[in-house]
Amino acid sequence: MSQPSVRVAPRLPDLPVPAPPPPEPPHATRAQRMALLVGLGLAGLAAIQLFASILLPFVAAAGIAYFLDPLAVRLVRLGMGRSLAATLLVTGLVAAGLLFALLLYPLILAQIGILISRVPAYVNDLRLWAGDVIIHLQERLGEEYVDGKLRDLVSGQAGAMLGFLAGALTRIVGGGFALFNVLSLLVVTPVVAFYLLRDWPGVVQRVDGWLPRRYAGVLRLQAKEMDRILSAWLRGQALCCVLLAAFYALTLQLVGLDLGLIVGLTAGLLSFIPYVGSITGGVTSIGLALAQFPTWAGVAEVVVVFITGQLLEGYVIYPRFLGDRVELHAVWVIFALFAGGAVFGFLGVLLAVPVAAMIGVLARFWLRRYLGSPLYSDPPSDAA
């Protein structure tokens, strides 16, 4: 009798043992993030403080590259290489600066000579005017309130004040052109500006690659907002200053003001500080007109020039080139410029507006976060 056959089940192949999941990467703590931010801020301040004496050409070059980058992008889109576009733009800017210096530098020097030669006459006129005012007050109020010693003191101080202002103006103008002729600004700045402008997309891309991945999206949005505000202010304000300087210089020369070129250029170029350029130019021009013109007609013409300039600035130039795109309050800009100048000198003035724009964007970001957080929206407690 045959034995029943036993069927042996086929052996299943060994299944691979799943590998253990990789360990989760360590997460940065809040303390580490804060330490990174504080460390970067302190390192930046230390670098500016340590190298402030040599940073001016590099900061100026970075500003030039940032200013010219949109034009370089347009030239690249037309088929031109980035290096050739950077070369043409930087060369054109240097040529324009040299042409400006060659054409206006002799005229400005001549007007400075006129100012220096007329300072004694201006001092004497101011002294006589102050003396007449004191005599008039003495007649109205009596000698017990206004005596002769006060009259002599006011007359002498008025003349000394005008002499000091004239000397300060001469030093400022001369110092500005001396700074313009510094070798570093003439040679180093264009070279650095060329390299920065040529490599600007690569620099932006590399900095973007350094952003922490967790906050990269938020940081990009804030950087775009800073760029929007800063580019609108920088390019728009530069055009406004140039247009106002040309208008004031030309019109003051046309009305016959002897120092109209200097005063007009100064008033226009100082317009990047809100209200400072127009007030400084207006007061200086009216004072010079009172000393120069024998009748009130010349003074009235100068007043009309600055009233027209204010109307053009407020209703034509600023709305056209700045408009509502710049979210920098005038008081904030004035404070930033003076604070930067007080801490880092002229370098601080160059860095003031970019830093102010960054602080403004970050402040608005954190304000939105605060208004959307329970810290703001929690209702008052019943006990209160």
Secondary structure, DSSP 4 states (H G I P E B T S, - for coil): -PPPPPPPPPPPPPPPPPPPPPPPPPPPPHHHHHHHHHHHHHHHHHHHHHSTTT-HHHHHHHHHHHHHHHHHHHHHHTT--HHHHHHHHHHHHHHHHHHHHHHHHHHHHHHHHHHHHHHHHHHHHHHHHHHHHHHHHHHHH-TTTS-HHHHHHHHHHHHHHHHHHHHHHHHHHHHHHHHHT-HIIIIIHHHHHHHHHHTHHHHHHHHHHTS-GGGHHHHHHHHHHHHHHHHHHHHHHHHHHHHHHHHHHHHHHHTT-TTHHHHHHHHHHGGGSTTHHHHHHHHHHHHHHHHH-SSHHHHHHHHHHHHHHHHHIIIIIHHHHTTT-----HHHHHHHHHHHHHHHTHHHHHHHHHHHHHHHHHHHHHHHHHHTSHHHHPPPPS--
